């Protein structure tokens, strides 16, 4: 879009003047950065399960679970193909933003995800309802093309999720929740790093959030270490 307006700025009309004076997209980008960014929402495990249970359609449950349990981007979930699922592993190889199938966001986005519950059960139920397909897109529109997940979520996920989750903020917050919970399990960022398909820097900056309870546990462990050290003879390393 920006390149189109840039071309118009550099193109002269019949009067010898540029078709437009400036690129409006650049102004939009500047305005978008004004003020503080909205704080991201990361669903808790309890919220994730409540949302899945509230959603009516199996394919909608599964789509949300791919984001909130496996940590997939919605565009990646929309591009999943049956042939990329085998032996309990889902291979993330394509993305379908706005219903258009294409490459992944980055090279690091290519990854293999271990399928866990409740995705395993939802996947089995949905596959059986479709007569066990072996290939093709998991989620399709009427024309056999990737669905536009924004519209799908608007009608088949959001209305039900809002009833059980006051913090509902879309499917992407399910991905945030998966990353945050994975990290909080052991305080090891490598778990979230492997699942998300982001750079380590992005994972640390975007998904790993401060956690009061984790902080308390960490302080308690540190205190234990200090107390043990205090009981050791001076100079002892063992």
C-alpha positions as CSV (number, residue, x, y, z in Angstrom):
1,X,0.0,0.0,0.0
2,X,2.8,2.4,0.9
3,X,4.6,1.8,-2.3
4,X,1.5,2.6,-4.3
5,X,1.2,6.1,-2.7
6,X,5.0,6.6,-3.0
7,X,4.7,6.0,-6.7
8,X,1.9,8.6,-6.9
9,X,4.1,11.1,-5.1
10,X,6.8,10.6,-7.7
11,X,4.5,10.7,-10.7
12,X,3.5,13.9,-12.4
13,X,0.1,14.6,-13.8
14,X,-0.9,16.5,-16.9
15,X,-0.3,19.8,-15.1
16,X,3.3,18.9,-14.3
17,X,2.7,18.5,-10.6
18,X,2.8,15.3,-8.5
19,X,-0.5,13.4,-8.3
20,X,-0.4,13.7,-4.5
21,X,1.7,15.9,-2.2
22,X,2.7,13.2,0.3
23,X,2.4,9.5,1.3
24,X,-0.6,9.2,3.7
25,X,0.5,5.8,4.8
26,X,3.6,7.3,6.4
27,X,1.5,9.6,8.4
28,X,-0.7,6.7,9.6
29,X,2.4,4.9,10.8
30,X,3.6,7.9,12.7
31,X,0.2,8.3,14.4
32,X,0.1,4.6,15.2
33,X,3.2,5.0,17.4
34,X,1.8,7.9,19.4
35,X,1.0,7.1,23.0
36,X,1.6,3.9,24.9
37,X,0.9,0.6,23.3
38,X,-2.0,-1.5,24.7
39,X,-0.9,-4.1,27.2
40,X,-1.1,-7.6,25.8
41,X,-3.4,-10.2,27.3
42,X,-2.1,-13.8,28.0
43,X,-4.9,-16.2,28.9
44,X,-4.4,-18.4,31.9
45,X,-4.8,-22.2,31.6
46,X,-8.2,-21.9,33.3
47,X,-9.3,-19.2,30.9
48,X,-8.1,-21.3,27.9
49,X,-10.1,-24.4,29.0
50,X,-13.2,-22.3,29.8
51,X,-13.1,-20.8,26.3
52,X,-12.6,-24.2,24.6
53,X,-15.5,-25.6,26.5
54,X,-17.8,-22.7,25.7
55,X,-17.2,-22.7,22.0
56,X,-19.9,-24.7,20.2
57,X,-18.3,-26.0,17.0
58,X,-15.6,-28.7,17.1
59,X,-13.5,-27.0,14.3
60,X,-13.7,-23.7,16.2
61,X,-12.6,-25.4,19.4
62,X,-9.7,-27.0,17.5
63,X,-8.7,-23.7,15.8
64,X,-8.5,-21.8,19.1
65,X,-6.7,-24.7,20.8
66,X,-4.0,-24.7,18.2
67,X,-3.3,-21.1,19.1
68,X,-3.8,-21.3,22.9
69,X,-2.4,-24.8,23.5
70,X,0.3,-25.3,20.8
71,X,1.1,-21.6,20.6
72,X,0.5,-21.2,16.9
73,X,-0.1,-17.9,15.2
74,X,-3.8,-17.8,13.9
75,X,-2.4,-17.5,10.3
76,X,-0.4,-20.7,10.8
77,X,-3.4,-22.6,12.3
78,X,-5.5,-21.5,9.2
79,X,-2.9,-23.1,6.9
80,X,-2.5,-26.5,8.6
81,X,-2.7,-29.5,6.2
82,X,-3.6,-33.0,7.2
83,X,-0.5,-34.4,5.5
84,X,1.6,-32.3,7.9
85,X,0.3,-34.2,10.9
86,X,1.8,-37.6,11.8
87,X,2.9,-39.6,14.8
88,X,1.7,-37.0,17.2
89,X,3.6,-34.1,15.6
90,X,2.3,-31.1,13.7
91,X,4.7,-29.6,11.2
92,X,4.3,-25.8,10.8
93,X,5.2,-25.1,7.2
94,X,2.8,-22.4,5.8
95,X,0.6,-19.5,6.8
96,X,-2.7,-18.1,5.5
97,X,-3.2,-14.5,6.6
98,X,-6.6,-13.2,5.5
99,X,-7.3,-16.5,3.8
100,X,-4.3,-16.3,1.4
101,X,-1.9,-19.3,1.6
102,X,1.7,-18.4,1.6
103,X,5.1,-18.8,3.3
104,X,5.6,-18.5,7.1
105,X,6.4,-15.1,8.7
106,X,10.1,-15.9,9.3
107,X,12.5,-18.8,8.8
108,X,12.4,-19.5,12.5
109,X,8.6,-20.0,12.2
110,X,9.2,-23.4,10.6
111,X,9.0,-25.9,13.4
112,X,7.6,-29.2,14.6
113,X,5.1,-29.2,17.4
114,X,4.3,-32.1,19.7
115,X,0.5,-32.4,19.8
116,X,-0.9,-32.5,23.3
117,X,-4.3,-32.5,25.0
118,X,-6.9,-31.2,24.5
119,X,-5.7,-30.7,20.9
120,X,-5.2,-34.5,20.4
121,X,-8.9,-35.3,21.3
122,X,-10.3,-32.4,19.3
123,X,-8.2,-33.3,16.3
124,X,-9.4,-36.9,16.4
125,X,-13.1,-35.9,16.7
126,X,-12.9,-33.3,13.9
127,X,-11.0,-35.6,11.5
128,X,-13.5,-38.4,12.0
129,X,-16.4,-36.0,11.3
130,X,-14.7,-35.4,7.9
131,X,-14.3,-39.1,7.1
132,X,-10.6,-39.1,8.0
133,X,-9.0,-37.0,5.3
134,X,-5.3,-37.7,4.6
135,X,-4.4,-34.5,2.8
136,X,-5.7,-31.0,2.1
137,X,-6.4,-28.0,4.3
138,X,-7.8,-28.7,7.7
139,X,-9.9,-25.5,7.7
140,X,-11.5,-24.6,4.4
141,X,-14.0,-22.1,3.1
142,X,-16.8,-23.1,0.7
143,X,-14.5,-23.0,-2.2
144,X,-11.9,-25.3,-0.8
145,X,-9.5,-22.4,0.0
146,X,-8.0,-21.4,3.3
147,X,-10.7,-19.7,5.5
148,X,-10.3,-16.1,6.6
149,X,-9.8,-16.8,10.3
150,X,-10.8,-13.3,11.3
151,X,-14.4,-13.8,10.1
152,X,-14.4,-17.3,11.4
153,X,-13.4,-16.3,14.9
154,X,-15.8,-13.4,14.9
155,X,-18.8,-15.6,14.4
156,X,-17.8,-19.0,15.9
157,X,-15.3,-18.2,18.7
158,X,-15.7,-14.6,20.0
159,X,-19.4,-14.7,21.0
160,X,-18.9,-17.8,23.2
161,X,-15.5,-16.8,24.6
162,X,-16.7,-13.4,25.8
163,X,-19.3,-15.2,28.0
164,X,-16.7,-17.0,30.0
165,X,-13.6,-14.8,29.7
166,X,-13.9,-11.1,30.6
167,X,-10.4,-10.6,29.3
168,X,-11.2,-12.0,25.8
169,X,-8.8,-10.3,23.3
170,X,-8.8,-12.6,20.3
171,X,-7.0,-15.9,19.4
172,X,-3.6,-14.3,19.4
173,X,-3.8,-13.8,23.1
174,X,-4.1,-17.6,23.3
175,X,-0.6,-17.8,21.8
176,X,0.6,-15.2,24.4
177,X,-0.9,-17.4,27.1
178,X,0.7,-20.6,25.9
179,X,4.1,-18.9,25.9
180,X,3.7,-17.3,29.3
181,X,2.5,-20.6,30.9
182,X,5.2,-22.6,29.3
183,X,7.8,-20.2,30.7
184,X,6.2,-20.1,34.1
185,X,6.3,-23.9,34.5
186,X,10.0,-24.1,35.0
187,X,11.2,-20.5,34.4
188,X,13.0,-21.8,31.3
189,X,12.5,-19.6,28.3
190,X,13.7,-22.4,25.9
191,X,10.3,-24.2,26.1
192,X,8.5,-21.1,24.8
193,X,11.2,-20.4,22.3
194,X,10.9,-23.8,20.7
195,X,7.1,-23.7,20.4
196,X,6.6,-20.1,19.2
197,X,9.0,-19.9,16.3
198,X,10.2,-16.5,17.2
199,X,13.7,-15.2,17.9
200,X,14.9,-15.5,21.5
201,X,14.9,-11.7,21.7
202,X,11.2,-11.5,20.6
203,X,10.2,-14.2,23.0
204,X,11.8,-12.5,26.0
205,X,10.5,-9.1,25.1
206,X,6.9,-10.0,24.0
207,X,5.8,-13.2,25.7
208,X,7.7,-13.6,28.9
209,X,5.8,-11.5,31.5
210,X,6.6,-10.8,35.1
211,X,4.8,-13.2,37.5
212,X,4.4,-12.4,41.2
213,X,4.1,-16.0,42.2
214,X,7.1,-17.0,40.2
215,X,9.0,-14.2,41.8
216,X,8.1,-15.4,45.3
217,X,9.1,-19.0,44.5
218,X,12.4,-17.7,43.1
219,X,13.0,-15.6,46.2
220,X,12.2,-18.6,48.4
221,X,14.7,-20.8,46.5
222,X,17.3,-18.1,46.7
223,X,16.8,-17.8,50.4
224,X,17.2,-21.5,50.8
225,X,20.5,-21.4,48.9
226,X,21.7,-18.5,51.1
227,X,20.7,-20.3,54.3
228,X,22.6,-23.5,53.2
229,X,25.6,-21.3,52.3
230,X,25.5,-19.7,55.8
231,X,25.7,-23.2,57.4
232,X,28.8,-24.2,55.5
233,X,32.3,-23.6,56.9
234,X,34.1,-20.6,55.5
235,X,36.0,-21.5,52.4
236,X,34.0,-24.7,51.8
237,X,32.9,-25.2,48.2
238,X,31.2,-28.6,48.5
